[in-house]
Each structure stands twice: as structure tokens, then as C-alpha cells.
């Protein structure tokens, strides 16, 4: 890999990172990612920035095809010096609030501090001391000096680097077993054959009911069609069907944009980040749902989101909603698809002004925009054909609400799992198994979950065709047992209860905070009144019977 034989010390790597270079370790080689590729990376630049100064071997191999991996050597600038055969990772600048961005009138990019790190108290009961959360940088003067060597150093972690390295090595052996077992081969006939039949049945039933003016029945079948179809869009977004980026992206765009009205480009970018920094409050967009949901008390501190580039404000509205979030859970989930529209169209709008589009360039973006227009043309015609605005509104709400079990299923796999960060030393398999859980489901009905109830295995092997996840999960469970890792799983009902309990716990924290504020306010008022009493010479007996009358002692 690479023609250079340069050996880079840890200090040398740190110095170049501080200058703004994107350096990532892969198979003991130091990769220097040029800005051009950082801007054009199909998975978004955050997928790379979260691993600056870290060994990303497992993450890279889990998320890339063999043909892509063969291209990586061109970015190698040498090997890195290891200590005890282990690379001691840095904290990527983005995780402490630093980004490298272009500045108007300047030839080179400069450091900008978009957020400030908040280090967890060692006695915190909400998240470990190794966690680094972010809050918006409110300083009016931009600090362009950039991150320091101290900011690259990771907080103390409870994890053993040697143990994490051993688990990583065991995971790579497991990955080879997965490949040798032929589990990356797509089952087009036995896997997607029944899927296509199911899709055709649902859309036919919707059309039939619509033709007989059974509009609500039609909307239910359309919702079920969307619910099932999105699983294939998910597979294609991971390049898990044809295993060719272009083919999978074209098919995914047809399914997601033209039929579902959602941007596959947005979903891929969002989902890739979720897979890499799973359940991190400041970085994982899939758990950042303020003001509607907060799965950790950490969110009550108005954290900064490095993905959305905004503060997730714990304001008055959020306080009210979150205090009853466990009661509103299913109601909000019934309208979750509308949030996907908002995120999709925001993404496409922003890309319209982005000259550094991801792989696929103009054609992918244009195809998506045309697809969204096509969707609202045909779906708008469906709504118009309902005859009245009341029926059309009912059709719209019911068809979208029917997809809500999908959104519930997605959050079951993460909402009840830990949100604390154990630092950059944590291995890929350890992090994924710690933050993800399966939903136990009988094989005959697993199509309801689209096969994605096996989220633990999916997170360890994102590109694995979902029809092979069940076989792969048996190997993963064996791996977990051998490495002393916990393979979490629970039934659908129990999973729902776990999520509701998590939401209720945070809601109770809000009430406790409110009571504390009331007590503190009362104490502050009493102290102020006592001070006033002293100032005006109020005697104790003048406060009897719960009443106070101020007596002004005047000296002549």
C-alpha cells in the first residue's frame, strides 16, 4: 500500500492535523485525504472527519466494496509508529467543535470554532467522564488559532486499549468468515422475489380500492406499500443489492424519490453518520429529535449538533413537550414521515448551491429533484381525486400514519441503549454492540420488520444483504460470546416498553429540574426578603402569624 516508506510518529501526525490536514489510519498506514475528495465523498465529509487521527480500518472495510478498498492505497503517505502494536487515537477536531472551512478573501481554509466542548463530570450519573459533548460557541470574536495538541488528547477511558485491539482483530476474522460463507451474495430470487410480489399486491390493492372510491382502504394499502418498499431503499443506500454504486443509487432514487417522495441522497448521508457515531448526543442525527424527543438528560443542556449545525434548544416549548414525551411517543411517530420530507427537501435545497456535490455530480441531484416533482404530481393527483378536501386530508394522514410502525421499529434499536461516549479508543464492534439491540421476531413474519430487526448484525456489517442477516447473526452471537460482549435483544412489546421507560425517565428529570428551580427561586426570594428586613429593621415579633409588616426605625 503506497510507494512511500515514511514512518510517522504520533507527534508528527498531530502536527499535520493541527495544520488542517485530514489524516486517517487504515491498516497501519497514514491516509491523507485531499480536500477535493473530502468534499466529494459519497458518504458525506462527516464520515471522514469523525475519524481524523483515529484507526478507521474496521469502519472503512465494513462500509466499502472490495473495488473501492483497492483505491485507498493512493492516499497513503506512509506508515504510523505504533506503541505495543496499538495506535493511540486522537480526538478528531470536529468532536471538540473545530472545523476547517473556507474564508472569504483567503486562499486557504482556516480553523473555525463552531462549538465548545463540555467535558462530563467524573461523578455524572448520566454519561461517562470520557464523553465530550458540544455547546454552541457564542463568542462574538472568531478564534482562528485552531485546535491545540491538548485538545487532540482523549479524556481518560475505562476501556483497555489492548482489549479493544483484541476485539477489533477478532471482528476482522469474523468479517472474513462472513465473506467466506458467501453472505454478501444477494438473494435476488429467494430474497427479493417475494418482496416484489408483496409490493405489487399492496399497490394493486390500493389502486383497486381507490377505483371503487374506498379511499381510506386505499390509503391504508398505500401506506403499507411505502412501509415495505423503504426496506429495499435502505438496502440500496448501503449498496447491498447490486453492489454497484451507480446502479444501486439509480434504483434507490426511483424507489425513494419518485415513489416515496423522500431524498435518498439525504438519507444516505444521514444514515452513514448514524452508523459511525451511533447514539452520540452531539453527533448522531438519528437520536437528535429536540424538541419532540430526548433520550438522555444530556439533551436538556441545549447541545450543539455537528450534523445539523445548530443548537438543539431546550427552550420553553421543548420543556413542555419533553415533560410528556412518553405519552406523546406514538402520536409523534404517526407524523414522523412529514419530518423526513422536511429533512429531504432541506438537503436538496442546500445541494442546489453546493458546487462540491457528492459522487454522481449533477445527474444524481437532478434525478432526485425530478423525482420529488414526479412524486407530488402523482400523489397530488391521487389526493385531488378524493373528491373533497376532507377526504383528501384523511387520505394523506392515514397513508402516512400507517408507516409509523417503521419509525417505531427504528428507534427501538437505539433509544433504550446507552448514549455515553467511551472515547476514540473504543473499537468498532464494541461501540456498535453497546449502542444497538435486536428486536426478536419469528422468521415467518420478519418481513414485517423488513429483516432489519437484526440491527446488531446490520450495524456490524452495513453492506450485508438483509436476507442474509439471520444466518450472519448466528456467527455474530458466537463472536460476542467468545469476546465477552453483550448481544442485546428483546421482543417488540418489551422493546416498546424499554423506549417508553427511557423517555419517561428523561421527562421525570425535567420535572425534578423544575422543582429544583422552584426551590432555588423560593430560597432566593426569602434571602432577599431577609436582607430587606435587616435593612429596614423588621423585628421578629412583627412577622408573627405568617404576616410581616415593615417598621422603619427613624433616628432623630
N, C-alpha and C positions, 0 to 999 in steps of 0.2 A: 504494500500500500504506500503510494507516494515514492518519489525518487529521492527525496531528501533524507539524510540520516541524522539530522539535528536532534539533539536531546534537550528538551525544555524542562527547566526546573520550575517548581511551583511559584517561586518569586517572579520568574520571567513571564510566566503565564499571567500572573496577577497584574504585572506592569502593563502588558498589552491590553488586557481587559479594561484597565483604568483609562487607557487611551481611546477606548471606544470600539475596540475590535470584538467581533462575535466569535469566541473560541469555545469549542465543544470537544470533549474527549470521546473517542469512539475506538474501541478495540486497542486501547493504549496509544492511539495516535491523536495528535492535536489537529483538529479541523478548523480552518479559518474560513468562515462563511462570508463571502463578499456581500456588500450591501445590495447589489443588484439581485442576488438570489434571495437574500433576506426579505426583500420587498415582494418577490415573486413566488415565494414558497407556497405551494398549493394548500398546505395546512395552516397558512397564516404565519406572520412573523413571531407571534407569541409562542408558538410551538417550539421555536428555536431559542427565543430569548429566555425562556424559563429554564434552559439548560446550559447557559453560559457558565463556564468554569466547572461543569459537572460531567461525570461519566454518563453519557446517554446511550450506551451500547444497547441495552435492553429495549429502551423506548424506540430507538431507531429501527431495530430489527423487527420489533413487534408491529410497527406501523408502515413498513415499506416492503415493496415487492423485491424479489431477488434481482431483477433487472435494474432497479433503482439503486440497490446496495452496491452494485458493481460500478456505479458512477461516483461513489463517495471518495475513493482514493484521490481523485483530482484535487480535493480540498485539503489534503494532508500536508502539513508543513513540518512534519517530524513526529518524534515520539515524546511522551512525557515521562519524567522521572517519578518512579513510584516509591512509596515507603512501605516496607513489609508487603510488597506486591499489591498495594492498595493505593488508589488515588484519593487524596484528601480533598473533598469537594469545597468549592467556594459557594457563597450565596450569590446567585445571579443579581446584578444591579436592579433589574426590574422588581425583584422581590423586596427591595428596600426603597422603592419609589423612584429609581433613576431610569430615565430613558434617553436615548441618543437620537436627536431629531434635527432636521434642517432648520436653519435660522435665516430669515430674510436678509439678503445682502451679504451673507457669509458664504465662503467657498466650501467650507467643511461643516459637517454636523457638529452640534455641541450638546453637552450634557444638560439635561433639564430635570429638575426635581419636581415631579408631578404629585408626589405623596411623601409623607414622612412615616418611618417605621414606628410601630408601637410594640415594644417587647413585653411578652407576658410576664407577670409577676410569678416568681417561683412557687408562691403559695396559692396561685389561682386554681380554683376547682373547675373552671370552665374549659381551659385548654392548657397544654403543657408549656413549660418555660422555653422550649425550643421553638415555639410558634412566633412568627413575625407577622403581625397584621399591619395594615396600612390605613392612614387617615390623610385626607386631602391636605396638601401643602398650601396653607393660607397666607404664607409670607408674600408680601407685595413685591419684594425685591427678589428677582430670579437668581438663584445660586448656580452659577455656571462653572464652579470649580470642579464639580464632578464628584463621584464616589471616592472613597479612600480605601486603603488596604484594610483598615479596621472594619469598614462596612461590608467587606467581602468575607470576613470571617464568620463562620456559623456559630450560633449560640450553643452552649453545651447540650448534648443529646443523651437520652437514656439508653440509646441503642449502641450496640457493639459494632464498630466498623468491620471487624473480622467476620462476625456472624452475618452481617448484611452482605458482605462479599461472598460468603459461602452460599447464601440463599440465591444470590444472583447467578452464581456458577451453576447451581442446581437447576435454576429456571432455564438456563440455556440448554442444558441437557434435556430437560422436559420439552423444550421447543423442538429440538431435533427429533425426539420421539413422536411428537405431533406431526412433523413433516414426513417422517418415515412411514407413519401409519396412513399416509395419504389423506389426511383430514383437511387439507387445503384444496382438495379437488371438489368442485361444485357439483352437487347432485341435481343436474338440470331436469331429469325425468322424474325420479322418485321424490325429489325435494320441491322443485318449483312447478312440476306438473300439477299436483293437487292444488297448489296456490293459485295458479292461473284459472283452474276450473272454479275455484271458490270465488275469485274476483268476478268472473263472467256471470256466475249465478247471482251474486249480490247486485251487480249493476243491472242485470236483466230484470230482477225482481223490482228494483227501484223504478225502472222505466215502465214496467207493466203496471205497477200501482199508480204511477203518475198518469199514464194514459187513461186510467179509469177514475181519475180525479180523487184517488185515495192519497192525498198529499202528505199527510202525516206518516202513513205507512211507507210511502216513497222516501220521505226524509230519513226515516229510521234505517232503511236499507242502504241509502247513500252514505249515511254516517258509518255504518258497518263496513262499507266498501272502502272508505277513506281509512278507517281504523286498521283494516287488514293490509291495504296497499302500502301504508307507510313503512311496514317492516321491510318490504323489498327496497324502498328508497334508502332505508338505513343501510342495508347490505351493500347497495351500490355506492353509497357515500364512503364506505370503508374499502371500496374496490374488492368486495368479497363475492362478486358474481362472475364477470368475465375476466377479472384480474388485469384489465387494461384500463388505464385512467380515462382515456378518451371515450371508449365505448360505454364504460360504466357511468361516466358523467352525463353523456347524452341521454341514456335510458333513464337515469335518475332525474334529469331535468324534465323529461316528458311526464314522469310519474308525479314528482313533487310540485313543479310549477304549472304545467298545463292541466293536470287533472286535480291537483290538490291546492293550488294557489299559494304554495309556500316556496321560498327560495332554498334550493339545495346548496347553493354557494354559502349562504349564511349558516345553514345547519352544519355543514362540514367544518367550517372554521370554528364555530361554537363548540361542536362536539369533540373536535381534536383537542382543544384546550381542556375540556372537561376530562378527557381520558388521561391527560398528562399531569394535571394538578387536582386530581379528584378530591372533592369535599374541602378545598381550601377556601375559607370565607372571603379572602381578598382577591382570589384569582380564578375560582371555578364558577363560570356563569350559570351552571346548572343548579346551583344552590343559592344564587343571588336573586331573591324574589321580594325584596323590600319594595313596597310597604305591605305586601299581602302575606308573605311567609318569612319567618326567621327560625331556623332550626338550631341555632346556638345563641346564647346570651351575648356572644361576641358581636353579633349584628346590631345590638342595641347601643353600640358606641359609634354609630354613623361611620362605618368603614368606607374606604375607597376601593372601587373595583378597577383593577388593572385592565379588565376586558372591556367594560362599558365606558371607562374613562370618566367616571362621575362618582360622586359621593352617594352612597345608599343611605339616605337621610332617615334617621329615626325621629321624625317630626311628630306633630300632634296627630295628624291623620294616621300615620303608621302606628303610633301608640294605641290608638283606639282599635284599629283593625287587628293588630297583632295580639292584643289582650284577649281576643275571642277567636284567634286563628284556627284553633282546633274545632270550633263549632262551624266555621265558615269553609273548612277544607274542601268538602265535596261541592259546595256551591261555586267556589272559585274555580275548581277543576272543570266544572261544566262549561266554563267560558275560556278555558286555557288556550284553545285554538286561536282565539282572537289575538292573544298576546304573541303567538307565533307569526301571525300576519304582520303585526307591528314591527317585530324584530326583523322579519324578512324584508319588508319594504324600506325600512331604515337602512339596512345593509346595502340594498341595491341602489338607493339614492346616493349614499356615500360613495359607492363604487363608480357612479357616473362621473365623479370629479377626481377619481383616482387614476392617474396615468401609469401606476405601477401595479396593474391588476395581476392577480394570481395566474398560474398556469392556465392556458386556454385563451388568455387575452380577451379581445373584443368579442369573439364569437360566443364564448360561454356566457358573458354578461348580456349580450344582445338576445341570445336564445332564452335566457331567463326572463328578461323584460317582456319579450313577445309572449312567453308562456303565461305570465301573470295576466297580461291583457286578454289572452285567449280564455283563461280560466274565468275571469269576471264577465266575459262576453257570454259564454255558455251557461255559467251558473246564474248570471243576471237574467238570462232568458228563461231559465227554469223558475226563478222567483217571480218574474213578470207573468208567467203562465199560470200562476196560482189563482189569479182572478181578483184578489183583493189584497190590500196591504197587510191586513191582519193575518190572513193565511200565509202570505209570503214571509212575514215576520216569524210565525210559528214554524214554518219550514226551515228557515235559517237557524233558529235557536235549537230546534230538535236535532237537525242533522249535525250540528256542531257539538251538542251536548252528548250525543251518542258516542263520540270519540273519546269522551273523558276517561273511560277505564284505561286507555293507553297512557294518559298522563299520570294517572294514579299509579299504574304499574311502574313507570319510570322512576317516580320519586320513592317508591317502596325500596328500591335497591340502594338508596343512598341517604335519605332523610333521617333514618334512625341510626346511622353509623357515625363514628367519630369525625369531628371536624378539625381537630387539633393537628398541627403540622409537626412532624418529628424531625424536621431538618433535612438538608440535602444529603445526609449520609444514609437516609432510608432507601433501601433497594426498591426497584420497580415492583417485584412480586409482593413484597411486604406491604407496600403502600396500597396496592390495588386490593389485596385481600383484607386489609384492615378497614378500608372505607367502602367496601361493596358487599352486598349479600344477594343470595339467590331467593327466588320465590318457588317453593316446592309445588310441583304440578305433575299430574298424571300424564304419561306420554300421549294417550289418545286425544286429550284436549289441550295439548300445549300449543296448538295452532292459535288458540285464543290470545296467547301471550306472544305469538309470533316467534316462539323459540327463544325470545330474549329474556325469559325469566331466569336463564342461566347466566346472569350478569357477571359473576365472578370469573368464569372461564372466558366470557366475552371481553372483559377488561384486560385479562392477561394476554389474549390473542384476538385483537380487534378485527383483523382481516379474515378470521376463520369463518367460512360459510356457516350460517346459523343452523342449518340442518345437520351439521356435524358436532354441534356444541355438546349434545348429550353424551356422545362417545368420548369427546375430549374431557368432559367434566370428571369422568371416572379416573383419568390419568392425573388430573389436577388434584383431586381429593387424595390420591395416593401420595402425590408430591407434598401436599400440605401436611399429611401425617408424618412423613419422613423428616420434614424440616421444622416440625413443631409449630406450624402456622394454623390459624383457625379458619376453617371454611364455613362461613356463616350462611345459614339458610333457614327460612321459616315459611309456613303456609300463607296463603293470600290473606285470610282473615286475621291471623296473628300479625302479619306484616302491616296491615292497615292499623291495627291497634297500637303497634310499636310507633308508627308515624304519628298517630294522634296523641300518644303519650309524650312524644318528643315536643310536639307543638304546644301541648298543654303545659309542659314544664317551662318552656320559654315564656308563655303567657303568664304563668304564675310569678316568674321573675319580674315581669313588668309590674304586676300588682304590688310585689314586695318593694320594688323601686319607688312606686307611687306612695306607699305607706311611709317609707323612709323619708321621702321628700316632705311629706306632711308633718312628720315628727320633727324633722330638722327645721321646718318653717315655723312650727309652733314654738320650739325652743328658742329660735332666733327672735320671735316676737316677744316672748316672755323676758328674754335677756334685755331686749330693747326697752321694754316697759319698766323692768327693774332699774335700768340705768336712768330712765326718765324720772322714776320715783325718787331716786337718790338725788338727782339734780334739783327736783322741786321740794325735797324734804318731806315725802309722804311717810307718815308714821304707820307702824304695823297695825294698830287698832283701827285705823281708817280704812283697812282693807277687809274688815270683818264682813261675814255673810256673803262672801263672794263678790262684794262690790268694792270699788276703790274711788275715793274722792281725793283729788289733789289739794294739799294745803300749802299755800305759799307762805313761807316764813320770811316776813319782811323785817329788816333791822333798820331802825331809825337812828 
